Amino acid sequence: MTKTLLVDYIAEETGLTKADSARALEAMMNGIVKGLKEDGKVTLTGFCTFTAVKKAAKTGRNPRTGEAVQIPARVAATIKAGSKLKEALN
């Protein structure tokens, strides 16, 4: 499902306009990013948990040349499904 289809779904389910649905979705995504930056974790109980994970710098290889390249340290996001989401999918 794309962001556009999700906005359409939210509008259909809530009776909001597509513009309001898009703003609500954008606010939610921004809130998740803010929570990850500030607290390192965002939990939507029963649905999922987003966690910011620090990845160490490492040496990789350029697949075309085989040359070693340094990959800098970074922060990545992980998502773990909650119990209600797992139930809904199975």
One Martini backbone bead per residue (centre of mass of N, CA, C, O) as a GRO file, in nm:
protein
   90
    1MET     BB    1   0.097   0.036   0.023
    2THR     BB    2   0.056   0.357  -0.024
    3LYS     BB    3   0.026   0.671   0.085
    4THR     BB    4  -0.220   0.741  -0.090
    5LEU     BB    5  -0.392   0.492  -0.008
    6LEU     BB    6  -0.390   0.558   0.294
    7VAL     BB    7  -0.533   0.827   0.275
    8ASP     BB    8  -0.789   0.716   0.147
    9TYR     BB    9  -0.860   0.524   0.379
   10ILE     BB   10  -0.883   0.733   0.604
   11ALA     BB   11  -1.106   0.899   0.472
   12GLU     BB   12  -1.315   0.670   0.455
   13GLU     BB   13  -1.317   0.582   0.768
   14THR     BB   14  -1.355   0.901   0.893
   15GLY     BB   15  -1.454   1.150   0.691
   16LEU     BB   16  -1.224   1.282   0.591
   17THR     BB   17  -1.034   1.449   0.415
   18LYS     BB   18  -0.761   1.410   0.227
   19ALA     BB   19  -0.606   1.648   0.347
   20ASP     BB   20  -0.649   1.571   0.647
   21SER     BB   21  -0.529   1.287   0.622
   22ALA     BB   22  -0.248   1.376   0.531
   23ARG     BB   23  -0.186   1.545   0.785
   24ALA     BB   24  -0.218   1.316   0.990
   25LEU     BB   25  -0.002   1.128   0.874
   26GLU     BB   26   0.231   1.330   0.889
   27ALA     BB   27   0.214   1.374   1.196
   28MET     BB   28   0.272   1.082   1.272
   29MET     BB   29   0.548   1.054   1.137
   30ASN     BB   30   0.679   1.293   1.287
   31GLY     BB   31   0.635   1.172   1.571
   32ILE     BB   32   0.811   0.924   1.531
   33VAL     BB   33   1.073   1.071   1.469
   34LYS     BB   34   1.085   1.237   1.728
   35GLY     BB   35   1.084   0.995   1.924
   36LEU     BB   36   1.346   0.867   1.817
   37LYS     BB   37   1.533   1.110   1.868
   38GLU     BB   38   1.460   1.151   2.182
   39ASP     BB   39   1.404   0.823   2.289
   40GLY     BB   40   1.445   0.565   2.074
   41LYS     BB   41   1.118   0.516   2.113
   42VAL     BB   42   0.809   0.367   1.974
   43THR     BB   43   0.485   0.279   2.109
   44LEU     BB   44   0.219   0.073   1.970
   45THR     BB   45   0.012  -0.090   2.130
   46GLY     BB   46  -0.010  -0.404   1.958
   47PHE     BB   47   0.139  -0.316   1.688
   48CYS     BB   48   0.426  -0.143   1.747
   49THR     BB   49   0.794  -0.100   1.744
   50PHE     BB   50   1.012   0.164   1.746
   51THR     BB   51   1.376   0.165   1.685
   52ALA     BB   52   1.679   0.305   1.763
   53VAL     BB   53   1.988   0.210   1.593
   54LYS     BB   54   2.321   0.169   1.634
   55LYS     BB   55   2.567   0.184   1.380
   56ALA     BB   56   2.860   0.089   1.301
   57ALA     BB   57   3.137   0.120   1.163
   58LYS     BB   58   3.249   0.003   0.831
   59THR     BB   59   3.370  -0.231   0.601
   60GLY     BB   60   3.340  -0.234   0.256
   61ARG     BB   61   3.231  -0.306  -0.087
   62ASN     BB   62   3.272  -0.250  -0.411
   63PRO     BB   63   3.112  -0.437  -0.650
   64ARG     BB   64   3.271  -0.337  -0.908
   65THR     BB   65   3.586  -0.312  -0.780
   66GLY     BB   66   3.648  -0.422  -0.469
   67GLU     BB   67   3.675  -0.181  -0.306
   68ALA     BB   68   3.736  -0.038  -0.017
   69VAL     BB   69   3.488   0.095   0.213
   70GLN     BB   70   3.371   0.342   0.424
   71ILE     BB   71   3.120   0.304   0.669
   72PRO     BB   72   2.939   0.494   0.849
   73ALA     BB   73   2.797   0.581   1.112
   74ARG     BB   74   2.456   0.508   1.233
   75VAL     BB   75   2.098   0.545   1.228
   76ALA     BB   76   1.845   0.307   1.271
   77ALA     BB   77   1.535   0.152   1.198
   78THR     BB   78   1.310  -0.048   1.383
   79ILE     BB   79   1.049  -0.307   1.350
   80LYS     BB   80   0.804  -0.443   1.578
   81ALA     BB   81   0.563  -0.654   1.608
   82GLY     BB   82   0.266  -0.691   1.748
   83SER     BB   83   0.016  -0.891   1.858
   84LYS     BB   84  -0.221  -0.775   1.683
   85LEU     BB   85  -0.072  -0.784   1.414
   86LYS     BB   86  -0.007  -1.083   1.410
   87GLU     BB   87  -0.300  -1.180   1.423
   88ALA     BB   88  -0.404  -1.033   1.161
   89LEU     BB   89  -0.193  -1.198   0.969
   90ASN     BB   90  -0.287  -1.512   1.082
   0.00000   0.00000   0.00000
